Amino acid sequence: MTSGTELTTPVCGSPLTIESVRAAAQRINGIAHRTAATTCPALDELIQARVVLKPEQFQRSGSFKFRGAYNRLAQLTLTERHAGVVAYSSGNHGAAVALAASLLGIPATVVVPEGAAPPKVDAIEAFGAEVRTYDPTQESRERIAEHIAGATGAVLVPPFEDYEVMAGQGTLALEMVADAGQLDMVIVPVGGGGLIAGVGTVIAALLPGCRIVGVEPEAADDTFRSLASGRLEPCPGSPQTIADGLRTLAPGARTFAINQRLVDEVVLVSDEAIVAAMRFCFEHMKFVVEASGAVGVAALLAGAIVPRGRRVGIVLSGGNVSADQFAELINSPLGTAFQSLSVHPDHPPTRHEGVES
């Protein structure tokens, strides 16, 4: 990690800078929600640290993805807007692009895998986008989207491999720093790497010395292995994890170049730990968090990260899970795996714009 004064130069020569994130914040101001910082005394007591959570399940479209999607689409020319946009997504990015396109009056098509979470697909359609499904075992979503873009002239909006998308995601870190002040560590879910690239850019600039820690599911550990080897390491086959939003096959080339410089560590969590974290968030904060969004809390509960005595920021990245699936998961053996933890359910969560030191 870099230390010293605020960084203003691009990482690895990329256009992603603190200035581009601040420009994105201006662009989405009044349109994206400013999700309030949240604390949980039960979690603090359990891990003996001060934790500030960023609950992006309360963001428009139900996840942080709206920030990046709107920032990208808002910069399209009139000609590009008329031609429309196309995206590929397991759900959250697609819903975010669909909503942003609807708000801006842009036609949108979203390529979605068969078997994607119904609430996410329903949201994409409800926002007015056309859904194209594909068989992920036989087809490439990137090639399908590229074919649509080539045939229609639509602008391809990737889920993470785009600097303006990354900049939009980084806006949540600006808010977190403004609300929480000094942090010793920020914990971020990792899929393709766009969220942690945006967050890391902000944290490196504003909080020198703060550790940036990513969390991946054990079965989708492409960034963990890539950072260890120093080169892109795709997952063999299709990752099998309940965290559907983190089932990327490999980091993006752009995101990886940034994250190699900024990310201090990536840790892995099991599906059991993820579901236990979902249950914990519900029982102690009354939050419904999807599996992909709960991995940061999972890392703390499972002891993959031990931040005793430190101030920690965690991104809860989304909450798009059906009521039936959520209830089934938290009441399953997976969800009760960590019930032996000594927590105090009478401690309510606290939410406010400025979190005291």
BAMAR-842673 format. One line per field, with one value per residue (C-alpha): residue number from 1; x, y, z. Coordinates in nm, 3 decimals, padded with zeros to 5 digits. Layout:
# residues N
resi <- c(NUM,...)
xx <- c(X,...)
yy <- c(Y,...)
zz <- c(Z,...)
# end
This chain:
# residues 357
resi <- c(1,2,3,4,5,6,7,8,9,10,11,12,13,14,15,16,17,18,19,20,21,22,23,24,25,26,27,28,29,30,31,32,33,34,35,36,37,38,39,40,41,42,43,44,45,46,47,48,49,50,51,52,53,54,55,56,57,58,59,60,61,62,63,64,65,66,67,68,69,70,71,72,73,74,75,76,77,78,79,80,81,82,83,84,85,86,87,88,89,90,91,92,93,94,95,96,97,98,99,100,101,102,103,104,105,106,107,108,109,110,111,112,113,114,115,116,117,118,119,120,121,122,123,124,125,126,127,128,129,130,131,132,133,134,135,136,137,138,139,140,141,142,143,144,145,146,147,148,149,150,151,152,153,154,155,156,157,158,159,160,161,162,163,164,165,166,167,168,169,170,171,172,173,174,175,176,177,178,179,180,181,182,183,184,185,186,187,188,189,190,191,192,193,194,195,196,197,198,199,200,201,202,203,204,205,206,207,208,209,210,211,212,213,214,215,216,217,218,219,220,221,222,223,224,225,226,227,228,229,230,231,232,233,234,235,236,237,238,239,240,241,242,243,244,245,246,247,248,249,250,251,252,253,254,255,256,257,258,259,260,261,262,263,264,265,266,267,268,269,270,271,272,273,274,275,276,277,278,279,280,281,282,283,284,285,286,287,288,289,290,291,292,293,294,295,296,297,298,299,300,301,302,303,304,305,306,307,308,309,310,311,312,313,314,315,316,317,318,319,320,321,322,323,324,325,326,327,328,329,330,331,332,333,334,335,336,337,338,339,340,341,342,343,344,345,346,347,348,349,350,351,352,353,354,355,356,357)
xx <- c(00.000,00.110,00.155,00.198,-00.016,-00.331,-00.265,-00.373,-00.186,-00.340,-00.256,-00.068,-00.131,-00.507,-00.768,-00.907,-00.810,-00.956,-01.059,-01.254,-01.432,-01.519,-01.651,-01.866,-01.996,-02.111,-02.273,-02.478,-02.554,-02.927,-02.990,-02.807,-02.884,-02.628,-02.641,-02.589,-02.304,-02.412,-02.258,-02.341,-02.236,-02.284,-02.031,-01.792,-01.804,-01.765,-01.450,-01.320,-01.301,-01.496,-01.683,-01.856,-02.078,-02.179,-02.525,-02.553,-02.859,-03.041,-02.899,-03.125,-03.164,-03.058,-02.681,-02.375,-02.386,-02.622,-02.344,-02.115,-02.390,-02.539,-02.200,-02.115,-02.449,-02.476,-02.168,-02.299,-02.343,-02.687,-02.598,-02.491,-02.804,-03.020,-02.839,-02.889,-02.673,-02.609,-02.476,-02.407,-02.468,-02.567,-02.821,-02.711,-02.516,-02.796,-03.059,-02.843,-02.790,-03.162,-03.261,-03.001,-03.106,-03.470,-03.395,-03.195,-03.436,-03.192,-03.293,-03.117,-03.057,-02.914,-02.761,-02.839,-02.742,-03.012,-03.086,-02.999,-03.168,-03.534,-03.552,-03.260,-03.406,-03.747,-03.587,-03.413,-03.744,-03.933,-03.693,-03.778,-03.475,-03.490,-03.353,-03.152,-03.074,-02.787,-02.646,-02.326,-02.196,-02.216,-02.203,-01.997,-02.191,-01.922,-01.948,-02.327,-02.318,-02.049,-02.261,-02.563,-02.351,-02.205,-02.543,-02.731,-02.464,-02.544,-02.273,-02.136,-02.134,-01.921,-01.982,-01.634,-01.379,-01.455,-01.288,-01.608,-01.792,-01.508,-01.517,-01.888,-01.839,-01.568,-01.818,-01.936,-01.587,-01.601,-01.918,-01.771,-01.465,-01.679,-01.902,-01.651,-01.335,-01.010,-01.018,-00.742,-00.887,-01.157,-01.306,-01.463,-01.631,-01.438,-01.586,-01.436,-01.253,-01.429,-01.570,-01.244,-01.055,-01.283,-01.287,-00.911,-00.842,-01.031,-00.886,-00.528,-00.576,-00.764,-00.650,-00.283,-00.183,-00.535,-00.529,-00.750,-00.868,-01.077,-01.295,-01.382,-01.572,-01.344,-01.488,-01.435,-01.082,-00.952,-00.832,-00.674,-00.472,-00.399,-00.253,-00.046,00.102,00.125,-00.075,-00.437,-00.545,-00.890,-01.108,-01.118,-01.470,-01.773,-01.736,-01.993,-02.080,-02.399,-02.244,-02.370,-02.252,-01.891,-01.878,-01.636,-01.404,-01.110,-01.029,-01.044,-00.711,-00.777,-00.907,-00.622,-00.358,-00.508,-00.570,-00.217,-00.098,-00.370,-00.501,-00.305,-00.468,-00.753,-00.901,-01.136,-01.458,-01.672,-02.036,-02.113,-01.949,-02.134,-02.476,-02.390,-02.306,-02.639,-02.810,-02.599,-02.684,-03.053,-03.056,-02.836,-02.894,-03.229,-03.062,-03.141,-02.807,-02.749,-02.471,-02.228,-02.286,-02.223,-01.871,-01.702,-01.894,-01.831,-01.456,-01.481,-01.708,-01.490,-01.167,-01.022,-00.958,-00.875,-00.882,-00.878,-00.862,-00.887,-01.143,-01.280,-01.504,-01.707,-01.904,-02.233,-02.263,-02.626,-02.949,-03.109,-03.228,-03.583,-03.764,-03.799,-03.431,-03.319,-03.536,-03.426,-03.058,-03.050,-03.256,-03.041,-02.745,-02.525,-02.691,-02.647,-02.280,-02.160,-02.435,-02.184,-02.044,-02.095,-02.304,-02.559,-02.885,-03.010,-02.757,-02.938,-02.752,-02.697,-02.721,-02.611,-02.440,-02.136,-01.990,-01.812,-01.455)
yy <- c(00.000,00.352,00.597,00.971,01.243,01.191,01.004,01.185,00.988,00.689,00.339,00.145,00.431,00.365,00.642,00.530,00.799,00.965,01.247,01.014,00.868,01.215,01.304,00.990,01.095,01.426,01.244,01.008,01.262,01.281,00.968,00.690,00.652,00.761,00.449,00.530,00.390,00.119,-00.035,-00.355,-00.374,-00.752,-00.789,-00.546,-00.740,-01.074,-00.985,-00.718,-00.451,-00.144,-00.229,00.012,-00.151,-00.002,-00.155,-00.144,-00.371,-00.041,00.099,00.137,-00.199,-00.366,-00.357,-00.134,-00.209,00.082,00.329,00.205,00.139,00.487,00.656,00.472,00.524,00.890,00.962,00.811,01.041,01.102,00.868,00.595,00.638,00.597,00.274,00.132,-00.075,-00.444,-00.608,-00.959,-01.047,-01.310,-01.057,-00.751,-00.574,-00.652,-00.505,-00.199,-00.141,-00.196,00.061,00.316,00.274,00.320,00.641,00.776,00.660,00.413,00.074,-00.213,-00.584,-00.806,-01.149,-01.370,-01.734,-01.996,-02.063,-01.712,-01.603,-01.527,-01.199,-01.065,-01.167,-01.032,-00.700,-00.675,-00.727,-00.496,-00.215,-00.259,-00.436,-00.726,-01.049,-01.298,-01.626,-01.862,-02.195,-02.116,-02.469,-02.433,-02.063,-01.753,-01.458,-01.220,-01.347,-01.329,-00.970,-00.877,-01.026,-00.821,-00.507,-00.571,-00.638,-00.346,-00.086,-00.105,-00.005,-00.297,-00.223,-00.487,-00.563,-00.470,-00.434,-00.065,00.230,00.436,00.142,00.103,00.475,00.456,00.166,00.362,00.632,00.416,00.440,00.820,00.800,00.543,00.756,01.067,00.882,00.663,00.871,00.685,00.311,00.057,-00.195,-00.212,-00.550,-00.588,-00.876,-00.977,-01.109,-00.960,-00.700,-00.380,-00.299,-00.347,-00.155,00.145,00.119,00.061,00.369,00.585,00.425,00.446,00.817,00.919,00.673,00.588,00.285,00.141,-00.226,-00.329,-00.688,-00.879,-01.181,-01.459,-01.787,-02.090,-02.229,-01.905,-01.812,-01.673,-01.341,-01.512,-01.741,-01.468,-01.234,-01.521,-01.612,-01.262,-01.352,-01.417,-01.759,-01.862,-02.090,-02.443,-02.507,-02.326,-02.216,-02.383,-02.149,-02.004,-01.659,-01.633,-01.274,-01.380,-01.671,-01.503,-01.727,-01.486,-01.130,-00.865,-00.762,-00.398,-00.470,-00.712,-00.457,-00.212,-00.463,-00.603,-00.264,-00.179,-00.496,-00.613,-00.953,-01.174,-01.434,-01.723,-01.826,-02.139,-02.146,-02.250,-01.933,-01.722,-01.854,-01.816,-01.452,-01.402,-01.540,-01.320,-01.005,-01.089,-01.179,-00.896,-00.614,-00.712,-00.699,-00.928,-00.964,-01.194,-01.450,-01.243,-00.942,-01.129,-01.257,-00.977,-01.059,-01.429,-01.367,-01.212,-01.482,-01.761,-01.604,-01.559,-01.197,-01.112,-00.731,-00.718,-00.361,-00.205,00.008,-00.192,-00.100,-00.372,-00.348,-00.538,-00.536,-00.635,-00.793,-00.946,-01.282,-01.417,-01.458,-01.831,-01.882,-01.666,-01.853,-02.189,-02.100,-01.952,-02.240,-02.504,-02.680,-02.429,-02.142,-02.288,-02.378,-02.091,-02.079,-02.154,-01.801,-01.596,-01.302,-01.083,-01.045,-00.763,-00.521,-00.331,-00.201,00.173,00.374,00.730,00.943,01.012,00.724,00.833,00.732)
zz <- c(00.000,-00.071,00.213,00.231,00.078,-00.126,-00.450,-00.766,-01.029,-01.210,-01.092,-01.362,-01.604,-01.600,-01.621,-01.284,-01.031,-00.726,-00.960,-01.189,-00.886,-00.762,-01.107,-01.095,-00.754,-00.902,-01.193,-00.977,-00.704,-00.639,-00.848,-00.665,-00.295,-00.040,00.175,00.543,00.748,00.991,01.301,01.490,01.856,01.858,01.576,01.741,02.066,01.893,01.699,01.939,01.671,01.556,01.236,00.997,00.735,00.401,00.325,-00.054,-00.044,00.004,-00.319,-00.622,-00.802,-00.475,-00.514,-00.560,-00.932,-01.002,-00.923,-01.200,-01.452,-01.423,-01.433,-01.756,-01.931,-01.834,-02.045,-02.370,-02.666,-02.817,-03.104,-02.864,-02.653,-02.959,-03.053,-02.703,-02.470,-02.414,-02.098,-01.970,-01.610,-01.355,-01.238,-01.040,-01.316,-01.560,-01.327,-01.270,-01.643,-01.708,-01.444,-01.552,-01.914,-01.818,-01.630,-01.925,-02.197,-02.351,-02.500,-02.322,-02.375,-02.101,-02.162,-01.862,-01.791,-01.768,-01.402,-01.284,-00.960,-01.045,-00.847,-01.048,-01.383,-01.281,-01.191,-01.529,-01.709,-01.473,-01.557,-01.925,-02.067,-02.310,-02.161,-02.370,-02.193,-02.272,-02.159,-01.965,-02.019,-02.397,-02.482,-02.406,-02.271,-02.393,-02.751,-02.744,-02.619,-02.871,-03.151,-03.041,-03.021,-03.365,-03.521,-03.364,-03.291,-02.921,-02.673,-02.471,-02.097,-01.921,-01.552,-01.432,-01.714,-01.773,-01.601,-01.574,-01.421,-01.169,-01.093,-01.022,-00.782,-00.604,-00.504,-00.214,-00.066,-00.079,00.130,00.367,00.439,00.488,00.736,00.917,00.917,00.974,00.901,00.945,00.700,00.432,00.339,-00.006,-00.196,-00.508,-00.830,-01.144,-00.939,-01.043,-00.700,-00.512,-00.784,-00.738,-00.360,-00.348,-00.559,-00.311,00.001,-00.130,-00.198,00.116,00.383,00.320,00.523,00.537,00.435,00.142,00.180,-00.072,-00.001,-00.247,-00.213,-00.190,-00.513,-00.707,-00.605,-00.933,-00.791,-00.489,-00.718,-00.971,-00.712,-00.570,-00.909,-01.053,-01.366,-01.459,-01.330,-01.460,-01.251,-01.393,-01.515,-01.377,-01.013,-00.788,-00.502,-00.360,-00.413,-00.770,-00.814,-00.751,-00.995,-01.234,-01.434,-01.412,-01.306,-01.574,-01.726,-01.632,-01.284,-01.215,-01.314,-01.065,-00.789,-00.811,-00.692,-00.442,-00.278,00.025,00.061,-00.061,00.173,00.099,00.273,00.250,00.150,00.509,00.640,00.383,00.483,00.851,00.777,00.601,00.910,01.139,00.942,00.965,01.333,01.460,01.210,01.056,00.714,00.423,00.244,-00.053,-00.046,-00.254,-00.031,00.293,00.227,00.422,00.738,00.667,00.669,01.016,01.160,01.021,01.146,00.796,00.900,01.261,01.302,01.683,01.811,01.465,01.282,00.990,00.698,00.525,00.200,00.205,-00.172,-00.233,-00.118,-00.427,-00.297,-00.295,00.035,-00.024,-00.104,00.187,00.436,00.297,00.323,00.672,00.811,00.645,00.810,00.627,00.809,01.156,01.120,01.341,01.603,01.876,01.846,02.161,02.047,02.219,02.023,02.247,02.091,01.813,01.508,01.481,01.161,01.105,00.847,01.066,01.264,01.578,01.640)
# end
